[in-house]
Amino acid sequence: MKKSILLLAVLSVFAFTSCKENAADKVNEENVAAAADRDAKSGDVPVMTFAESEFDFGTIEGGTNVEHVFKFTNTGNAPLVIVDAKSSCGCTVPTYTKAPVAPGDSGELLVKFNGSGKNQVSKTVTVTANTEKGKETLVIKAFVNAKEGSLPTS
């Protein structure tokens, strides 16, 4: 029994060591160069710089549609791609530049607000992009006067 286990162990060691190839012989120099180039560019990221991150519409009448254009510049060193833009509620609709924004170029994000709510209203728009942070937040504000004919709440 001991001899058969010893024989099996010796055969296993022989089988595993005889099939071993030199891994360095399989390295492709083109792949090494491509990986080095990729690693050198890994620090290149887009940076989304807004002219303003908050806008106040002031006082508006309830139900009044208003809109504002947030302008931004890619101050990074890689193309900027906006993946999505979502608002904190359905009363605010963002529309954004779909094409990649090259370094140094500018883009726009249009935010439409339908004037719902009463008194001081604040809404956020979250922009998802390929920046280092991954998300940028914009804020719109307005003081909404109640529509005529609506009952005051106590």
C-alpha positions, 0 to 999 in steps of 0.5 A: 500500500505504501509502495503504491502511494509512493509510486503514484506521488513520483509519477504525479511529480514527474508528470507536472514537471515534464510538461512545464514550458518556459513562460518567458518564451511566450511573451509577445513584444507587441503586447508588452509595448501596447500594455506599456502605452496603455499604462502610460495613458491610464492617468489621462482622465477627462475633467468636467468643469462647469461655468456654474453648478447652481442656478436660481430662476428667482420668483416664478409663477406656478406652472411656468416652464423655465429652462437654463443651459449649464455650460461645461468644458473638458479641462482634462486630457481625455475625451469626456463622455456623458453617460446619463443625466437624471433629475431628482424628480419628474418636473425637471428634465435634463438634455445633454451633449451625446457626442464625446467632448474632446479635451479643451472643447465645451458642451452644454446641458439643458435643464427644463423645469415645469414650475411645479411646487410651492414656495422655495423649490430646489432640484438636483441633476446628477450627471454620470460621466467618465470622469474620475469622480464619476458623478457631477451634481447641478442644482436649480432653485426657484421660488414658486408662487402658487397658481391662482385658484389653488387653495392655501394649505395650512 
